[in-house]
């Protein structure tokens, strides 16, 4: 099995997800839309005899403007939800590939930095070793003078 390929989805989980989507997202959205349409129809229906025609017309225009406003943002929200759902299906395999590339870059960078630093470390250790050897020789000869 290819490590970048995702396993196939569980059919029982998918069926439950579709049922929950219908129950918790689709039906409430349709109910709210039907309620909004009912409010629009009732607000546009002939009112009591005491209301004037101008007030009714202005109310209809206010409702139409607010309906257009919410409809526009509802369409944007649905488009974003659709895009995120499509991205959610594709994203895990690509993020795995990108993560593998970054791990490879990290490994290569570590190798290059280790190789570039090793001469300096070797020279520093030789310097420290020779300095300590000279110090020990000086201490030895200064503590044992020939008499």
C-alpha positions in Angstrom: 0.0 0.0 0.0 1.3 3.4 -0.9 2.1 5.4 2.3 0.7 8.6 0.6 -2.7 7.0 -0.2 -5.4 7.3 2.4 -7.4 4.3 3.4 -10.9 3.9 2.0 -13.6 5.4 4.2 -15.7 3.2 6.4 -19.2 2.7 4.8 -21.0 2.6 8.2 -19.4 5.8 9.3 -20.2 7.5 6.0 -23.8 6.4 6.1 -24.2 7.8 9.7 -22.4 11.0 8.7 -24.9 11.5 5.8 -27.8 10.9 8.1 -26.5 13.3 10.7 -25.8 15.9 7.9 -29.4 15.6 6.8 -30.8 15.8 10.3 -28.6 18.5 11.8 -27.7 20.7 8.8 -30.0 20.3 5.8 -33.4 20.0 7.6 -32.7 23.1 9.9 -31.5 25.1 6.9 -34.6 24.2 4.9 -36.8 25.0 7.9 -35.2 28.4 8.3 -35.6 29.1 4.6 -39.3 28.1 4.7 -39.8 30.3 7.8 -38.1 33.2 6.0 -40.3 32.7 2.9 -43.4 32.5 5.1 -42.5 35.8 6.8 -41.9 37.4 3.4 -45.3 36.2 2.1 -47.1 37.3 5.2 -45.4 40.7 5.2 -46.3 41.2 1.5 -50.0 40.1 2.1 -52.6 42.8 2.4 -52.5 44.1 6.0 -55.2 45.7 8.1 -57.2 48.5 6.6 -55.5 51.1 8.7 -52.1 50.7 7.2 -51.2 52.9 4.3 -49.9 51.7 1.0 -46.6 53.6 1.3 -45.7 51.9 4.6 -46.4 48.5 3.1 -44.2 49.2 0.1 -41.3 50.5 2.2 -41.6 47.5 4.5 -41.5 45.2 1.5 -38.4 46.9 0.2 -36.7 46.7 3.6 -37.5 43.0 3.7 -36.3 42.4 0.2 -33.0 44.2 0.9 -32.4 42.2 4.1 -33.3 39.0 2.3 -30.8 39.8 -0.5 -28.2 40.6 2.1 -28.6 37.3 4.0 -29.0 35.3 0.8 -25.7 36.7 -0.6 -23.9 35.8 2.6 -25.7 32.4 2.8 -24.4 31.6 -0.7 -20.9 32.7 0.3 -21.1 30.5 3.4 -22.3 27.5 1.4 -19.5 28.0 -1.2 -17.0 28.2 1.7 -18.4 25.0 3.3 -18.3 23.2 -0.1 -14.7 24.3 -0.6 -13.6 23.3 2.8 -15.3 19.9 2.4 -13.4 19.3 -0.9 -10.2 20.6 0.6 -10.7 18.3 3.6 -10.8 15.3 1.3 -7.6 16.2 -0.5 -5.6 17.9 2.2 -4.4 14.9 4.4 -2.5 13.2 1.5 -0.8 16.4 0.4 0.1 17.4 4.0 1.7 14.0 4.4 3.8 14.6 1.3 4.8 18.1 2.3 5.7 16.8 5.8 7.9 14.1 4.2 9.6 16.8 2.1 10.3 19.0 5.1 11.7 16.0 7.1 14.0 15.3 4.1 15.1 18.9 4.0 15.8 18.9 7.8 17.8 15.7 7.4 19.9 17.1 4.5 20.4 20.4 6.3 21.6 18.5 9.4 24.1 16.5 7.3 25.4 19.6 5.6 25.8 21.5 8.9 27.5 18.6 10.5 30.0 18.2 7.6 30.7 21.9 7.5 31.2 22.2 11.3 33.4 19.0 11.7 36.7 20.7 10.5 36.3 23.5 13.0 35.5 21.0 15.7 38.6 18.9 14.8 40.9 21.9 14.7 39.5 23.2 18.0 40.0 19.8 19.7 43.6 19.6 18.3 44.3 23.1 19.6 42.8 22.2 23.0 44.7 18.9 23.2 48.0 20.5 22.2 47.5 23.4 24.6 46.7 21.0 27.5 49.7 18.8 26.5 52.0 21.9 26.6 50.5 23.0 29.9 51.2 19.5 31.4 54.7 19.5 30.1 55.4 23.0 31.6 53.8 21.9 35.0 55.9 18.7 35.0 59.2 20.5 34.3 58.4 23.4 36.6 57.6 21.1 39.6 60.7 18.8 39.0 63.7 21.2 38.7 67.0 19.5 38.1 69.2 20.2 41.2 
